[in-house]
């Protein structure tokens, strides 16, 4: 290509760019490139908007009077892109069934930021007895007079778990206080406290340790000292008979950001059991 032809090509390209900008159209769109549509879902709120079709492909927020607000066509474009495409456990049939469940007929389902039934799992690092250890906090949204705030609703810390649940119930036979202990003025309590590791075996049936209170106690006593946040993910129970997990992926390509990393059918009667599993409760 000679200099004259090269100059002409450059001028033509500049005119094309100028024309596109003048029409307020993205160059990618002008070339049929949908890369903006497949771009990273950078924020959790953006995931919610895309799930509900409350954001157009240019990333602009839609309102209830806008034509495409929560439209079926826009949702059917967005929803398939909100899954972790590299997760082989998310089969095509499972994703299709889920998408069908949230977009069906006269009863589509949407995610609501203030709708409850979703919470965050925050993996943190704390110093405990001179050692850096992982500690998981579970956070939920709580309403108050001035608005909404995130609060700690539960927690999991392996050393706490081991104290209460890793108990050898066969070590010294069956653990109980005789029903006539009151006639002895409960003097046989001495055997309850003989082995501190087994004290919890003498509590009432259905007793559940309050790890959150124990956590706050250790923090207030300066035995637990916060270091950093290592990972965050979210658990959603809002969709009828379904559960999904939302995780953040930082990697090259378009399938990045906040994506559905786990998905399963969960009948309403079983969701409490699943939540207890996530909390690591016995």
N, C-alpha and C positions, 0 to 999 in steps of 0.2 A: 504493500500500500504506500503510494507516494504521499508527500507532505500535504498536498492539496486535498486528497481524499481523506486523510487522517483528520485534518482540520474540519472538514465537512461533517464527519462522523461525530466528532466531539460536540460541534454546534447542535447537531440533530439530537444528541443525547440530552444536552442541557435544555433544549426546548421541550423535550418530552417530560423531563423532571419539573420544569417550570409549569407546564400545562397540568400535570398531575397535582402539584401543590395548589395551583389556582383553583382546582375543583375540590380541594380539601379531601383528597382521596389518597389512601396509603399506596405507596409504590408497589408493595407486595400484592395488594388487591388488584391493581391495574394489570399486573402480570399473571393473575390467577393464582397467586401464592397465598395459601391459608395459614401461613406460619404463625400469624398473630393469634389465630383461633386456638392453635395447639400449644401456645406459650405456657410457661410455668404458672401454676396456681400459687401465687406467692404468699397469700395470707389465708388464714382460716375463714375470715369473713368473705373473702373472694370465693372460696370453695362453696360456702353456703349460697352465695348469689348465683354461682354457675349451676349448682345442683337444682336451684329453684327457677333458673332462667330469669334472673333479675339483673343480668348484666349482658350487654351485647358483645359481639365478637371484637369490637374495638376497645373493650374494657370499660365502657361507660355504664354507669348504674342506670337501671331501668326503674320506672315508677309505675304504679298501678294504672295510670291513664295511658301509658305507652302501649303501642300496638303489640309489641313482642313480649310484654311483661308476663312471665310465667307461661309463655306459649308452649304448646306441645312440640312443635317443630324445633324450636330452639333447645328445648330440654333434650330431645332425642339426638341433637348434635353434641351437646355438652356432656351428657351423662357417660357415654362410653369412654370419654377421655379423662374421667375422674378416677380411674382405677390404676393401680400399679401394674403396668403392662408386663413387667418382668416376673411377676408373682405367678408361678405355675399352678398354685392352689386356687387361684381365681379363674375357674373354668369359664369358657364362653357361655355355656348354658346357664351357669349360676348367675352370671352378670346379666344375661338377657332376662332371666326370670325376675331378678331384682328390679331392673329398669321397667319391666312390664308392670310390676307391683306398684311402683311409685308414679306411673303415668297413666294408669288404666282409667278408661271411660270417664264417668261422672264423679269419681272419687280419687283424684290424684293426691299424692302425699308430698308435703314439702317439709323442709327443715326450718325450725324457728329458733333463732338465737335465744329468745327468752322462753322457749317452750319446755324447758326442763328435760329430764331423761337423757342428758349427755353430760359427760364430765371429762376432766383432763387427768392424765397420769404423768406425773413429772418425776423423772429419775434425777436425783440430786446426789451430791457428794457432801458428807459430813465428817468431821473429825470426831472419833469416839475412842476414848481411852488411848489417845496418842496414835491412833491409826485411822487413815482415810478409808471410809466405807461408803457403799451405796445405800441410799435410803429413798424409798418411793413415797411421794405425797400424792394424794388424790384430791383434786380441786373441783369445786362446783360453783355455779353462779347462784347468788343469793340476792333477793330483792330487799331494798330498804327504802326509806322515805326519799332519799336524795338520788336514788337510781339503783344500779346493779353493781355488785362487786364479786370478785372471786374469793372464796374462802376454802380453808383446808377442811375436808370432810372425813378423811380417813388417811391411814398411812400403813406402810409395811417396812419393817426393819428386821433383818434376819436374826440378829442377837435377841430381840424381843420375842420373836417367834419360837426360837429354840428354848427359851426359858419356860414358856407355857405349854408348848406342844410336844417337844422332844423329851417326853417323860416315860421311863420304863415302868409300865404298870405291872410287870411280872416280877420285879426285883425282890420284893418283900411280901408277896402274897396280895390278897385283896385289901384295898384301902378303904376302911369305913370306921365310923364311931358307933359303938353298940347302941341300940335304941334305948337302953336303960342308963346311958351315960349321965343323964340328969340326976339320977339317984346317987351318983358318985361326985356330984357337984362339978362334973366335967373335968375331973382331975386327970382323966386319960387324954386330955388335949396334949399332954407331953409327947405322945407318939405322933401327933399331927406335925409338931414342929421339930421332931427329931431329925428329919431329913428335909431341909428347906426346899429341895428340888421337887418334892412330892406334895407340897402344901395345897396346890391347886386341885389335887384329886379329892379333897375333902369339901369342895364347894358344891353348891346345889346343882342339880341336873339342868343343863341348858346354859350354864354360866359361860360367858364369852369375855375374854380379857379386853379391856378398853385401851388399845395400843395408843390411841391419840392422846389420852390423858397421860400415859406413861411418857410419850414423846415430849409433851409440853413440860412435864416435870424435869426431864433430863436436860431440856434446853434451858429452863429457868435455873437449874443448878450448874449450868455451864459445862455439863458432861458431853453435850452434843453441840458442835459448833459448825454452822453452815459454811460450805466452801464454794460450791458452784452448782449450776444446772447442767446436766449432761444430755438429757433427751426429753422430748415432750411428745405425747400422742394423746388422741382423744377417743372416747368410746361413746357411740351413739346408739340409743335404744328408742328413738322417736318413731321410727318406721314400724308399723304394725307387723308383728311376726318376723321381724328381721333385726339383726345386729350388725354393725360394721365398725371397724377401727380405722382411724385416720392418722396417717404418719407423714412426716416430711422427708422428701428425698432430694438431696443436693447432688446432681449428677448432670453430665452433658446430655443434650438432646431436648426434646419437647415434653417428654413424659416425666416432668419434675415438679417439685413443690409439694403441696399438700394433696395426697392421693389416698384412696381407699386401699388399705394394706391387708385387711382381713374382712371377710364377709361370710355370714352364715344365717340360715333360717333359724329363728328363735321364737317359738310360740310364746305368747304373753305370759302364760303360767310358768314358763321356765326361765324368764329373764332375771328374776331375783336370784336363782341358783347360779346363773352365768355371772351376774354381778359379784356375788360372793366369791366366785372362782377368781375373778379379776383382782379382787381385794386380798386374795390369798387367805380367806377365812376358812376355818374348819367347819 
